[in-house]
Each structure stands twice: as C-alpha cells, then as structure tokens.
C-alpha cells in the first residue's frame, strides 16, 4: 500500500481514508491531491474519515494542510463522516479545524460542494445553462 | 483496520478497495454490503479497485460473490478503475466476471448506474418529477 487512491465525481475529488496515516502516505496524499486538483480542474475535495476511530495531532494537521493547499488551488475541502469521538479528540487536541468545513456524510458533503457550484454559475451569469438549474 | 467503509452517494453505495483483501475483511465486506443495501434501499454498488495492482483468484471470486449477492437484493454492481494488468490477470485466471459490469472510472460507473435509474423511472411513468428537470 503506497498511495491512497483519489476518486473523481464530476468536479469533485474524493479521498477515503481507511487507516491511520503514516508520514510517508500522508505526504504522498498531499502531493497527489495537489497534482490531481490542477490536472482535473477540480473545485472541491471530499475527505471521508468515517473509518478512522481515532485521530492524533498528526492527522489533524494533515487535514488542515490538505485544506489549505486545496484552497490556494481554488478548491474547497469538506471533511465528511467524522465520528463523535474523533470530533471530541480533535477539539481536545486544540485542533478545531478552523478553515475546514465538515458534513455528516458523503451525500451532504457532495450537496454542499455541488450546491455552491450551482450558485457560482448563477453569479457568473451564464445564461446557456438554464436547463440544469430549474428556475421555479 | 477491521472493515472497509461503505460510502453512499444518493441511491448508490461506493466501496473503495485500497489494499489486498484477506479472508476476514472480505467476508466482513460482503456482510456489511448486503446489510447496507437493505438498510438504504440502494439500487447500485460501485466497487473501485484502482488501488489494486494485482488480484488473485480469491479477490476475483469475492467480486463475483458481492455482485451476485447485490443482484439478489436488486442492486446492480459496477466495478470501476480496473488496471490493465489486473484485467489480464483476471482473464488468465479464468475469471472474466461474467455477471459484473465494469466502467473505466467512478464518474462513468456512476453515470451507468444513475442513467439506468432515470430510464427505469421513465418506464415506470412517474409524471410528478418534472420539477427536478427544469420545466421552462
């Protein structure tokens, strides 16, 4: 196991973290993710941590770094599937993930990111996509 | 690492296989997946194996079993992200996955499954869903 696969759903990249991240894999993930954001012009990153039962400060900082790098590359990061115990640990460690948005599950995270895309398109005033956004 | 997390995207369940499956984890995955299909009324299962560089007959049979169980529970299985070398190995092992559909990546797999849903709804003749598809 060298690298965590990065999946793509439309303009969103999805990373499912399934085991404790060691230094090398975390670094590889950061690099891969930055490269994929640029390569695919993704505007959102979803990080699913529902498999993680515990997190330490290293993982907390890793999430923060990934979010910051993504933001610089114009992609929003949403962390999904955080367990209650993990949330408590993160706050106790002083890592309240200030710049990171969270959603309860993948579905809501996707809705959060794609909802924003729709809004951004409306603001951009493209008038050829009326089919997709259904004005009522 | 006890279990592989099962993610949900709308009516589709997503499993990202990131490492070689041993007996215990594969069995747990089959059970979890069957339970989740029933629990969420999912009608599609996407199995991403883009992280697998090699597969053996055990993994091949596991994929077949998952697909068969899903079919019995009225959910279609699509395997996505298969590497060329894995495809060759599977066929050489005599496992051409007859009942399993495949797609090049997650995006296409999702389109395959959700496209079918749309078709099924059209056939069912529900006429109250015009709101979602932008009436002018």
Interface residues (C-beta under 8 A of the other chain):
Chain A: X1 X3 X4 X5 X7 X8 X9 X10 X14 X16 X18 X19 X48 X50 X51 X81 X105 X106 X107 X110 X130 X131 X132 X133 X134 X135 X136
Chain B: X1 X3 X4 X5 X7 X8 X9 X10 X14 X16 X18 X19 X48 X50 X51 X81 X105 X106 X107 X110 X131 X132 X133 X134 X135 X136
